Amino acid sequence: MASHTMLLLAVLCVAAATPLAHGLIIDGITITNITITGLLVCSETGNVDPSCSSCSGVPGALVQLSCMGGQTTLGQALTNLTGFYKIALGIVDSLLFDASDCKVVISLPVVGTSCALLPPTGNLQTTVTLVGVVQTLLSAIANFVAGHLTWVH
């Protein structure tokens, strides 16, 4: 029985030493929370269009953070009245987050909106970019922004 206990302790020590057990690490800082912010605008691309002075934000659109090749949704949010969204991930979801493999995805059509400019079907999607890390006494928050949306049919 003692040998099983020692084996279990050895396995736990090795598991605790692996990077995945500590989650996302940026510049030597272990990240405990992640936020991803972005904006969905009523334009032909969903992006801010300087030539469209009447293009407003799209409220009530479901925005998802899709990772692992589209197999996992780590988080989601609804756009507010101005089209702004913020996806917040806690420590458990931060363990699975990989900025190089995760995309922000908005399924079309966006139900319940009066925006007729967005593509009628498919998805709008984009990658995320780190803009900074905020450390507090109890946590470290990595802040990402969504990039330029592209249409995928």
Secondary structure, DSSP 8 states (H G I E B T S, - for coil): -HHHHHHHHHHHHHHHHSHHHH--EETTEE--EEEEEEE-BSSSSSS--TT-TT--B-TT-EEEEEETTTTEEEEEEE--TTSEEEEEE-HHHHHH--TTT-EEEEEES-TT----SS-SSEEEEE-EEEEEEEE-SS-EEEEEEE---EEE-
